[in-house]
Amino acid sequence: MNNHPTRAVRRAQSGTTEAPWVRRTLLGIALVFLLLFLVLPLAAVFVEAFSKGVDAYIASLRDPDAWSAIQLTLITAVIAVPLNLVFGVAAAWAIAKHEFKGKAFLTTLVDLPFSVSPVVAGLMYVLVFGANGWFGPWLLEHNVKIIFAVPGIVLATVFVTFPFIARELIPLMQAQGSDEEQAAIVLGATGWQTFWNVTLPNIKWGLLYGVILCNARAMGEFGAVSVVSGHIRGQTNTIPLHVEILYNEYQSAAAFAAASLLALLALVTLAIKSVAEWQSERERKAAANLPPERPTPSPSLR
């Protein structure tokens, strides 16, 4: 009698019923797609960036306008990401852990930037804070500049990036439930102690994912920032806007040198996300393999 499993049984055990050639074909299509539309364009950015040599590459990044764009991009991310971190955690906590009127409406508002074009988002801020906008005359009277200045860039960036952290945490918190928080409160923990010692450790990897994605989008945002920045060279240009200006001026090597920073950011983001996912999966498996705690016998049973 043949004890070896049949081919159909082996396929069922592997979770699929397709023939091996089907799996190989699908894998080959996926790899070719990634090579043509991701790997090659990404490699082309670095090839073009170093096309005139390392010295030209460094000189392009040390240009005053390029350095100003790098600084403004970092400043924008440093302000926008913490703001979205606070909002994302608060919104996720409210939506996942509490029931209240308007919960569905709040969830819809969180998703709003996903459905609104970034260009439209920039135009909204121009309508509100521009010279001819709703608050424009008052801002001019008090010498407060938002549009075509750093505050407008930060506001536009916050708008297009604030769903990332909240949307990463909401399903995670909903899946975890609130049993552990309730138990901590019953044992006498304060709200802050419950969040810091119970909730935060449970969501730390999802929070890290959201922060990584939010930071990458904040530094790479083009549409909304392009509308509110005014393209003032050396003052309101972020790295994406600086790349556009250089490319339009046929300075391709300098443009790709600046673009390589964003490409490098994407690679670093991917690496950090992969490490975080690996660590999260490792902790999950370790927790699943823990033996159950043996109850301590009461004095009457000893």
C-alpha positions in Angstrom: 0.0 0.0 0.0 1.4 3.4 -0.9 1.5 5.6 2.2 2.7 8.7 0.3 0.0 11.4 -0.1 -1.5 11.8 -3.5 -0.8 14.9 -5.5 -4.3 16.3 -4.7 -3.8 15.8 -1.0 -0.4 17.6 -1.1 -2.1 20.5 -2.9 -4.8 20.6 -0.3 -2.3 20.6 2.5 -0.4 23.5 0.9 -3.6 25.5 0.8 -4.0 25.5 -2.9 -5.4 23.3 -5.6 -3.6 24.8 -8.6 -1.0 22.9 -10.5 2.7 23.8 -9.9 3.0 25.4 -13.4 0.1 27.7 -12.5 1.8 28.9 -9.3 5.1 29.4 -11.2 3.4 31.3 -13.9 1.7 33.6 -11.5 4.9 34.1 -9.6 6.8 34.9 -12.8 4.2 37.5 -13.9 4.4 39.2 -10.5 8.2 39.3 -10.6 8.2 40.6 -14.2 5.7 43.3 -13.2 7.8 44.3 -10.2 10.9 44.4 -12.3 9.5 46.5 -15.1 7.4 49.0 -13.0 9.3 49.2 -9.7 12.9 47.9 -9.7 14.0 49.3 -13.1 12.5 52.8 -12.6 14.0 53.0 -9.1 17.4 51.9 -10.4 17.2 54.5 -13.2 16.8 57.3 -10.6 20.1 56.4 -9.0 21.9 55.8 -12.4 20.8 59.2 -13.6 21.6 60.9 -10.3 25.2 59.7 -10.5 25.5 60.1 -14.3 27.9 63.0 -14.0 29.9 61.5 -11.1 29.9 61.6 -7.4 31.3 65.1 -7.2 28.4 66.5 -9.3 25.9 64.5 -7.2 27.2 66.0 -4.0 27.4 69.5 -5.5 23.8 69.2 -6.6 22.7 68.4 -3.0 24.9 71.1 -1.5 23.3 73.8 -3.8 21.6 76.4 -1.6 18.2 75.9 -3.2 18.5 72.1 -2.8 19.6 72.5 0.8 16.7 74.8 1.5 14.3 72.3 0.0 15.7 69.5 2.1 15.4 71.6 5.3 11.9 72.6 4.5 10.9 69.0 3.8 12.3 67.9 7.1 10.7 70.8 9.0 7.3 70.0 7.5 7.6 66.3 8.4 8.8 67.0 11.9 5.7 69.1 12.5 3.1 67.1 10.6 4.0 63.6 11.8 3.7 64.3 15.5 0.4 66.2 15.0 -1.0 63.2 13.1 0.4 60.9 15.7 -1.6 62.6 18.4 -4.7 62.8 16.2 -4.4 59.2 15.0 -4.1 57.7 18.4 -7.0 59.8 19.8 -9.3 59.1 16.9 -8.5 55.4 16.9 -9.0 55.2 20.7 -12.4 57.0 20.4 -13.6 54.9 17.4 -12.4 51.5 18.5 -12.9 51.7 22.3 -16.1 53.8 22.7 -19.6 54.0 21.4 -21.0 57.5 20.8 -23.3 59.4 18.5 -21.6 60.5 15.4 -19.1 57.7 15.4 -19.8 56.8 11.8 -19.4 60.4 10.8 -16.1 60.7 12.5 -14.9 57.5 10.7 -16.0 59.1 7.4 -14.0 62.3 8.2 -10.9 60.2 8.9 -11.2 58.8 5.4 -11.9 62.1 3.7 -8.3 62.9 2.5 -8.2 59.5 0.7 -11.1 60.6 -1.5 -10.1 64.3 -2.0 -7.5 65.1 -4.6 -4.4 66.7 -3.0 -4.7 69.6 -5.5 -8.3 70.2 -4.3 -7.0 70.1 -0.7 -4.5 72.8 -1.5 -7.1 74.9 -3.2 -9.3 74.6 -0.1 -6.6 76.2 2.0 -6.1 78.9 -0.6 -9.9 79.6 -0.4 -9.7 79.9 3.4 -6.4 81.6 4.0 -5.5 83.2 0.7 -5.4 87.0 0.1 -8.9 86.9 -1.3 -10.1 84.0 0.9 -12.4 84.0 3.9 -9.7 85.0 6.4 -7.3 86.6 3.9 -8.1 90.3 4.7 -7.8 89.7 8.5 -4.5 87.9 8.0 -3.1 90.6 5.8 -4.2 93.2 8.4 -2.3 91.4 11.1 0.7 90.6 8.9 0.1 86.8 9.2 1.2 84.8 6.2 -0.1 81.3 5.7 -0.4 80.7 2.0 2.9 80.8 0.1 4.7 80.3 3.4 5.7 77.4 5.7 2.4 77.3 7.7 0.4 76.7 4.6 2.7 73.9 3.5 2.4 72.3 7.0 -1.4 72.6 7.0 -1.7 71.0 3.5 0.7 68.2 4.5 -1.2 67.5 7.7 -4.5 67.2 5.8 -3.3 64.7 3.2 -1.4 62.5 5.8 -3.6 62.4 8.9 -5.6 59.2 7.9 -2.5 57.0 7.8 -1.9 56.5 11.5 -5.6 56.4 12.5 -6.4 53.9 9.7 -3.6 51.7 10.8 -4.7 51.7 14.4 -8.5 51.5 14.2 -8.8 47.9 12.9 -6.0 46.8 15.2 -7.7 48.2 18.3 -11.1 46.9 17.2 -9.7 43.4 16.9 -8.0 43.5 20.3 -11.2 44.7 22.1 -11.2 46.4 25.4 -11.1 43.5 27.9 -7.6 44.2 29.0 -8.3 47.9 29.5 -11.4 47.1 31.6 -9.4 44.7 33.7 -6.7 47.3 34.4 -9.3 49.9 35.4 -11.0 47.4 37.7 -7.6 46.8 39.3 -7.3 50.5 40.0 -5.2 51.8 37.1 -5.8 55.4 36.0 -6.6 56.2 32.4 -3.0 57.2 31.6 -1.6 54.1 33.3 -4.0 51.9 31.3 -3.0 53.6 28.0 0.7 53.5 28.7 1.0 50.0 30.2 -1.8 48.1 28.4 -3.0 49.8 25.2 0.3 51.2 23.9 2.3 47.9 24.1 -0.5 46.2 22.2 -0.5 48.7 19.4 3.1 49.7 19.2 3.9 47.9 15.9 0.7 49.2 14.2 1.6 52.6 15.5 5.1 52.3 14.0 3.7 51.2 10.6 1.4 54.3 10.6 4.2 56.7 11.5 6.5 55.3 8.8 3.8 55.6 6.1 2.8 59.1 7.4 6.4 60.3 7.3 7.0 59.0 3.8 3.9 60.6 2.5 4.6 63.9 4.3 8.1 64.1 2.7 6.9 63.1 -0.7 3.7 65.1 -1.0 3.5 67.2 -4.2 0.0 68.1 -5.2 -1.3 70.0 -2.1 2.1 71.5 -1.4 2.4 72.7 -4.9 -0.8 74.7 -4.7 -0.1 76.5 -1.4 3.7 77.0 -1.7 3.9 79.5 -4.5 7.1 77.8 -5.8 9.3 80.4 -4.3 12.8 79.2 -4.9 14.9 78.8 -1.8 12.0 79.6 0.5 8.8 77.5 -0.1 10.1 74.6 -2.3 10.1 71.1 -0.8 12.2 68.3 -2.4 9.4 67.2 -4.8 8.9 70.8 -6.0 12.6 71.3 -6.3 12.8 68.2 -8.5 10.1 69.5 -10.8 11.8 72.9 -11.2 15.2 71.4 -12.0 13.7 68.9 -14.5 11.7 71.7 -16.2 15.0 73.6 -16.5 16.6 70.5 -18.2 19.0 70.0 -15.2 18.3 66.3 -15.2 21.3 65.2 -13.2 20.5 67.6 -10.4 16.8 66.7 -10.5 17.5 63.0 -10.2 20.0 63.7 -7.4 17.3 65.3 -5.4 14.8 62.6 -6.4 17.3 60.0 -5.2 16.8 61.3 -1.7 13.0 60.5 -1.9 13.8 57.1 -3.5 16.3 56.4 -0.6 13.5 57.4 1.8 11.2 54.9 0.2 13.8 52.1 0.5 14.5 53.0 4.2 10.8 53.1 4.8 10.4 49.6 3.3 13.3 48.2 5.3 12.0 49.6 8.6 8.5 48.3 7.9 9.8 44.9 7.0 11.9 44.7 10.2 8.9 45.9 12.3 6.6 43.3 10.7 9.2 40.6 11.3 9.5 41.6 14.9 5.7 41.8 15.4 5.2 38.3 13.9 8.0 37.0 16.1 6.4 38.3 19.2 3.0 37.0 18.1 4.4 33.5 17.7 6.3 33.7 20.9 3.1 34.7 22.7 1.2 31.8 21.0 3.8 29.3 22.2 3.8 30.3 25.8 2.5 27.6 28.1 -0.6 28.5 30.1 0.0 29.8 33.6 -0.7 27.3 36.3 -3.1 28.7 38.9 -1.6 29.2 42.4 -3.4 27.0 44.9 -5.3 28.7 47.6 -4.2 28.2 51.2 -7.2 25.9 51.9 -6.1 23.6 49.1 -2.5 23.3 50.2 
